[in-house]
Amino acid sequence: MFAMPQNRQTGAEGNRYGHEYGERIIAALGAEKIQKRSNECLLYGKRLSIHCARKRTTKVGVTRLTLNRLDAVLGAFEQEDGSYRVLRLSAKEYAERGEPTRSLGPSAGRVLMVKRADFMKHGKLVRVIPSLFGEGKKTPIELTRGEIKVLLESLEYSIRNVSEAQGTPHGVQQGNLKSLHAVQKKLRQMRDEH
């Protein structure tokens, strides 16, 4: 696929998108934002930076300076259905797979780019975040009793992990637990109707 070169306007739009959606994903993960002007956050006591990519974006970039203070980089990649697949590479893995940006501007020599394909192949799945941003609609879903059982077991595990999480602000933790319990209630109703 041929990518158009980035100019000042498309760069500014990409930056705005990255910060806006990064903040939304930080909230959806229950992470604590550290810096106002970046997508750095704390999640389970680890310092991370979230980098978002639209459906057609093939790479994400992190400055070398930022990478030096991180435990890991999260790539949040938009899927066809509007959800985001969030994958984790340790800072070391990111640095090993990163290539210097081809930019000749201010980021030249300062930014390492990692391909979406490398995140998909080598990254650890953190979570798939549904289209929570007002762009998606609820759709009916058919599940077998066995699938419902598996989802309920996964939710129990998630609820326990969120409850025991260290470093997550209390309000965020309670909001996440409330959401998980609401989904659990719906799944139990579906199971009982089967």
C-alpha positions in Angstrom: 0.0 0.0 0.0 1.3 3.4 -0.9 1.1 6.0 1.9 0.8 9.7 1.2 3.7 11.7 2.7 2.7 13.6 5.8 2.6 17.4 5.8 2.0 20.0 8.5 -1.8 19.7 8.3 -2.0 15.9 8.3 0.6 15.7 11.0 -1.4 18.1 13.2 -4.5 16.0 12.6 -2.7 12.8 13.4 -1.4 14.4 16.6 -4.9 15.5 17.6 -6.3 12.1 16.9 -3.5 10.3 18.8 -4.1 12.4 21.9 -7.9 12.3 21.8 -8.2 8.6 21.3 -5.2 7.9 23.5 -7.0 9.5 26.4 -10.1 7.5 25.6 -8.2 4.3 25.6 -6.3 5.2 28.8 -9.8 5.7 30.5 -11.1 2.4 29.0 -8.1 0.5 30.3 -8.5 2.1 33.8 -5.0 3.5 33.6 -3.8 6.7 35.3 -2.6 9.5 32.9 0.8 10.8 34.1 1.4 13.8 31.8 -1.1 16.2 30.4 0.7 16.6 27.0 1.4 13.0 26.3 -0.3 9.6 26.4 2.0 8.3 29.1 0.1 6.5 31.9 0.5 4.0 34.8 -1.3 0.7 34.5 -0.7 -2.0 37.2 2.3 0.0 38.4 4.0 0.0 35.0 4.8 3.2 33.0 3.4 2.9 29.5 2.7 5.1 26.5 -0.3 4.5 24.3 0.0 5.1 20.5 -3.1 4.9 18.4 -3.4 4.0 14.7 -6.4 4.3 12.4 -7.3 1.4 10.2 -4.9 2.3 7.4 -2.0 3.5 9.5 0.8 1.0 9.2 3.2 2.3 11.9 3.3 4.1 15.3 6.2 6.2 16.6 7.8 6.9 20.0 10.6 9.3 20.7 13.8 7.8 21.9 13.7 10.1 24.9 10.2 8.8 25.9 11.2 5.2 25.3 14.0 5.5 27.8 11.6 6.1 30.7 8.9 3.5 29.7 8.3 -0.1 30.8 6.3 -0.8 27.6 4.6 0.7 24.6 0.9 0.0 23.9 -0.1 0.1 20.2 -3.9 0.7 19.9 -4.9 -0.3 16.4 -8.3 0.5 15.0 -10.2 -2.5 13.5 -12.7 -2.6 10.7 -15.6 -2.7 13.2 -14.4 0.4 15.0 -12.9 -1.5 18.0 -9.3 -1.1 19.1 -6.9 -4.0 19.5 -4.4 -2.9 22.2 -1.1 -4.8 22.1 2.0 -4.4 24.3 5.7 -4.5 23.5 8.2 -4.0 26.2 10.4 -0.9 25.8 13.3 -3.2 24.9 11.3 -5.1 22.3 10.1 -1.8 20.8 13.6 -0.5 20.6 14.8 -3.7 18.9 12.0 -3.6 16.3 12.0 0.1 15.8 13.3 1.9 12.7 14.2 5.6 12.6 11.5 7.7 11.1 12.1 8.7 7.5 11.1 12.3 8.3 13.5 15.0 7.5 11.8 17.4 9.9 12.1 17.9 13.7 11.5 14.2 14.4 14.5 13.1 12.3 16.8 10.9 14.4 14.5 11.3 17.4 11.6 8.9 16.7 11.6 5.2 16.3 8.7 3.7 14.2 7.3 0.1 14.7 5.1 -1.5 12.2 1.5 -2.6 13.0 2.5 -6.0 11.7 5.3 -6.3 14.3 2.8 -5.4 17.1 0.3 -8.0 15.8 3.0 -10.7 15.5 5.1 -10.1 18.6 2.9 -8.0 20.9 1.0 -9.3 23.9 -2.8 -8.7 23.6 -3.8 -6.3 26.5 -7.5 -5.9 25.5 -9.8 -5.4 22.6 -11.8 -2.2 23.3 -15.2 -2.2 21.7 -16.3 0.9 19.8 -16.9 2.8 22.9 -16.7 6.2 21.3 -20.3 6.8 20.3 -19.6 5.5 16.8 -20.9 1.9 17.3 -24.3 0.5 17.9 -25.4 -2.4 20.1 -26.0 -5.4 17.9 -27.6 -8.7 18.9 -25.3 -11.6 19.4 -25.9 -15.3 19.5 -24.0 -17.2 22.0 -24.1 -20.9 23.0 -24.4 -21.8 26.7 -20.8 -23.0 26.6 -19.6 -19.6 25.2 -21.5 -17.8 27.9 -19.9 -19.9 30.5 -16.4 -19.1 29.1 -17.2 -15.4 29.1 -18.5 -15.5 32.7 -15.3 -17.2 33.8 -13.2 -14.6 32.0 -15.2 -11.8 33.6 -14.6 -13.3 37.1 -10.9 -13.3 36.4 -11.1 -9.7 35.1 -13.1 -8.5 38.1 -10.6 -10.1 40.5 -7.7 -8.5 38.6 -9.3 -5.0 38.6 -10.2 -5.4 42.3 -6.6 -6.2 43.2 -4.9 -3.7 40.9 -2.4 -1.4 42.5 -1.8 2.1 41.3 -5.2 2.6 39.6 -7.2 5.6 41.0 -10.1 4.5 43.2 -12.7 6.2 41.0 -11.4 4.6 37.8 -11.2 1.2 39.5 -14.8 1.5 40.8 -16.0 2.6 37.4 -14.4 -0.4 35.7 -15.8 -2.8 38.3 -19.3 -1.3 37.8 -19.0 -1.8 34.0 -17.7 -5.4 34.4 -20.5 -6.2 36.9 -23.1 -4.8 34.4 -21.8 -7.1 31.6 -21.7 -10.0 34.1 -25.4 -9.4 35.0 -26.4 -9.4 31.3 -24.5 -12.6 30.6 -26.1 -14.3 33.6 -29.5 -13.3 32.3 -28.6 -14.7 28.9 -27.4 -17.9 30.5 -30.6 -18.3 32.5 -32.8 -17.7 29.4 -31.0 -20.5 27.6 
